[in-house]
Amino acid sequence: MNDVVETTSAEDTGAARSRPKKRNWAPYVLIFPTVLFLALFFAWPMVRGLSLAVWDSEAFLSLREEPAATAPRSGQLRQNTPLEILDEESHIVESDQAAEQRVNMVTEIWYLVSGDGPDGRTVTGWAPEARIRVRGEDTSGNASNGTIRPRLGADSDPLTALFEEASNRSEIAGYLEQQAAVEILDQNTLETWFQVRGTNEAGEVVEGWGQSRFIQVFEDETKGRVDRGDTGELTTRFIQKMVDDRFFEPAVKTTLLLMILIIPVQFVLAVVMALVIQARLRGNTYLLYVFAIPLGVSDLAVGIVFFSIFTQNGFLNSILQGLGLIDGPITYLSAETRGWIIFAIWLAEVWRATAIVMIIIVSGLQAISDEVLEAAEIFGANLWRRVRYVILPLLRPSIQIALILRTILALQMFAVVIALSGGDVVTVLTNETYRQYRELRNPNVAAAYAVFILLLSMVSTTLYLYSLRTQKEKAE
């Protein structure tokens, strides 16, 4: 009997082992929306944005052997290359062409018209807008009828040719007299192609056709230049333009100076404020609310408040004059008082963002056991020793997070600087990013500034993670 039971048990165990293990798909289902969200709204926009710093999408213009986008290439010319205009020809513009592709496009409208010719027979064909005077429109706003424009000049041909296609190089379908009434059947928009000649980077003369949207024609209509290209290349030109920008060095120095001045002070104040709250004094809950007030104020609002303090007719001058300490108002925020502007920005940022660091430190303190602190006190450790040898080592993860977050925010200072200095006397990296994008209309250089700020953030984060490692992390 025992042998039968053992055999049956062994068979059940073997069947259980041979049965395939059911995969748990729940974690994958839960994480998929997060990954999709990050890919669509974070990773992809970031890659697209940062690629502007190293990719020039309009570096070269590809010329074609014929005035058609599908024609073989005859060569390429770099943007801003001088051109000689040899000829021009028009071709129909695709209706679904993107709006940005129509920039600088030279176009003309051709009408398909029908009217009675000189011999009384009906003639149907295409004519350019310059030869048709539109007299009426249909309910959709499209031209529906008109007349043939007269030609000026005694020796001008009184007849207007109609073409079988919307091109003056196609076969002639017939002629109409001036002032002849026509019915407008259709219309097409044509883009002008220019046959040009220029010299490429290798010193070779290149000749071919290019679309008007990429070419700027000068007033004499025989010369021009490559306004923008249709072929890109990897380049460091935008990074070099950023480095050569006269505001780059002052922006870097000011940003780093403000970080050095702000972060240590904020860290010390945040630790003190957190310890006060953790001491559970009477009314400490209200202290937490008071300390956290700046979290509810925007950067720009803080900048405006401190501007009202330091302006010539502001609160500071009013108080000092009221106390009799000064005879007249002092100018704090001007091109000659750059030091005062730095001080005002420092004070505003310390007031505004110390609460962020404090909240993180308070969260870390709450994770420290009271027994640990009581044991340190029993062994004779005073407050300074408890802070230095017990609290700060145990707060290392929270300190890492606080310093990383505050450094990244310091690199992103913008509104307070603009409010207190206008962005001219004192400038920072984010202000230069905005200036390049908004005022100078140069998104590539703005992207280079953004990449530089990102690199500074990554370097500072790496330094914090390395320097604030625990003993266990150092051993590993």
HELIX and SHEET records of a PDB file:
HELIX    1   1 ASN A    2  SER A   18  1                                  17    
HELIX    2   2 ALA A   26  LEU A   38  1                                  13    
HELIX    3   3 ALA A   39  ALA A   43  3                                   5    
HELIX    4   4 TRP A   44  SER A   51  1                                   8    
HELIX    5   5 ALA A   99  ARG A  102  5                                   4    
HELIX    6   6 GLU A  129  ARG A  131  5                                   3    
HELIX    7   7 SER A  212  PHE A  214  5                                   3    
HELIX    8   8 ARG A  237  ASP A  244  1                                   8    
HELIX    9   9 PHE A  248  GLN A  278  1                                  31    
HELIX   10  10 ASN A  284  PHE A  291  1                                   8    
HELIX   11  11 ILE A  293  GLY A  296  5                                   4    
HELIX   12  12 ASP A  299  PHE A  310  1                                  12    
HELIX   13  13 PHE A  315  GLY A  322  1                                   8    
HELIX   14  14 ARG A  338  GLN A  366  1                                  29    
HELIX   15  15 ASP A  370  ILE A  378  1                                   9    
HELIX   16  16 LEU A  383  ARG A  385  1                                   3    
HELIX   17  17 ARG A  386  ILE A  391  3                                   6    
HELIX   18  18 LEU A  392  LEU A  394  1                                   3    
HELIX   19  19 ARG A  396  LEU A  411  1                                  16    
HELIX   20  20 ALA A  415  SER A  421  1                                   7    
HELIX   21  21 LEU A  429  TYR A  434  1                                   6    
HELIX   22  22 ARG A  435  GLU A  439  3                                   5    
HELIX   23  23 PRO A  443  SER A  467  1                                  25    
HELIX   24  24 GLN A  471  ALA A  475  1                                   5    
SHEET    1   A 3 ARG A  73  ARG A  78  0                                        
SHEET    2   A 3 TRP A  55  ARG A  64 -1                                        
SHEET    3   A 3 THR A 231  LEU A 234 -1                                        
SHEET    1   B 6 THR A 122  PRO A 128  0                                        
SHEET    2   B 6 THR A 107  ASP A 116 -1                                        
SHEET    3   B 6 ALA A 181  THR A 199 -1                                        
SHEET    4   B 6 PRO A  82  ILE A  92 -1                                        
SHEET    5   B 6 LYS A 223  VAL A 226 -1                                        
SHEET    6   B 6 ILE A 215  VAL A 217 -1                                        
SHEET    1   C 5 THR A 122  PRO A 128  0                                        
SHEET    2   C 5 THR A 107  ASP A 116 -1                                        
SHEET    3   C 5 ALA A 181  THR A 199 -1                                        
SHEET    4   C 5 ALA A 143  ILE A 148 -1                                        
SHEET    5   C 5 ILE A 132  GLU A 137 -1                                        
SHEET    1   D 4 THR A 122  PRO A 128  0                                        
SHEET    2   D 4 THR A 107  ASP A 116 -1                                        
SHEET    3   D 4 ALA A 181  THR A 199 -1                                        
SHEET    4   D 4 VAL A 205  GLN A 211 -1                                        
SHEET    1   E 2 LEU A 159  PHE A 163  0                                        
SHEET    2   E 2 ILE A 172  GLU A 177 -1                                        
END                                                                             
